[in-house]
Amino acid sequence: MNFFDVINNRRSVRRFTDTTVPDEVVQKALDAATKAPNSSNLQPWEFYWCKSPEKKVQLAEACLFQGTARTANHLIVAVSRIDTWERNRDLIMQKMQATEPLSKDLHNYYYKIIPSLYRQDPFGIFALGRFLIFNIMGLFKPIVRRPISKKDLFEVVTKTTALACQNFMLAITAQGYGSCPMEGFDEKRIKKILKLNSNAQVVMVIGVGAPAPGGIFGPQFRVDPNLVIHQL
Ligand SMILES: Cc1cc2nc3c(=O)[nH]c(=O)nc-3n(C[C@H](O)[C@H](O)[C@H](O)COP(=O)(O)O)c2cc1C
């Protein structure tokens, strides 16, 4: 399949057959997921590949027993995190420094700018500081105005994680299988199953399997491109 065949063949599959999808297929798609572009290369995602049959049933229940979740051969939970940036930043820096000394600009970016954007405190003092600084500086020059709050930061990490999910699903299609992303779930229950804290957000649960007959609901429909593509 060429790139556009993959794009055109990917559909949301609501019912799968009993066919086993080899682990290597999922592993390859997970590798593709982690190759996605991501904000400042901080890779704020996690993927929980649910292997235990017991946990799979619990997850399907938390996904409201949707057909996709019930019949999926594999269930993968994509999670975005606001608390892994410091660890990942240090790992990236170590890797970079192994080949050449860090430039002053890069050092400044990762050790001053990134912490000033990502750091949170329980009283919202950093958020207030960012709000004031962004709004005052923004009077004089164009600046990045977010993230301010914890909610904004979740938006940053979730945007990035969604791109990884798309890589994952396309990689599943490219290998001849089907998938379906789900946001129809009880996040509180999923977080309990996965033992996630308040610095994690469940972005999507993705079901993977071989599409069953009738498992794709009708032809793909998209609104007229003129409604959504604007040339200026
Ligand atoms: C973030 C997100 C959440 C979704 N949640 C669900 C879901 O909970 N259940 C479901 O059946 N489909 C879900 N879908 C699939 C969409 O309904 C589907 O992508 C859309 O109808 C277009 O169909 P297509 O993917 O076959 O092109 C979701 C898709 C996305 C991107």
The ligand as an ORCA input file, in Angstrom:
! r2SCAN-3c Opt
* xyz 0 1
  C     -10.807     11.344     19.205
  C     -11.771     10.371     18.576
  C     -12.670      9.708     19.358
  C     -13.539      8.761     18.818
  N     -14.369      8.059     19.639
  C     -15.130      7.072     19.127
  C     -15.873      6.247     19.978
  O     -15.873      6.370     21.197
  N     -16.608      5.259     19.421
  C     -16.634      5.035     18.072
  O     -17.328      4.114     17.639
  N     -15.910      5.813     17.230
  C     -15.147      6.808     17.721
  N     -14.367      7.573     16.893
  C     -14.348      7.300     15.468
  C     -15.106      8.352     14.688
  O     -16.485      8.216     14.915
  C     -14.752      8.196     13.204
  O     -13.376      8.498     13.041
  C     -15.560      9.128     12.306
  O     -16.918      8.783     12.339
  C     -15.080      9.081     10.860
  O     -15.096      7.754     10.358
  P     -13.768      7.059      9.773
  O     -12.761      7.017     10.898
  O     -14.204      5.682      9.365
  O     -13.297      7.889      8.649
  C     -13.513      8.528     17.413
  C     -12.605      9.232     16.625
  C     -11.725     10.116     17.191
  C     -10.719     10.813     16.330
*
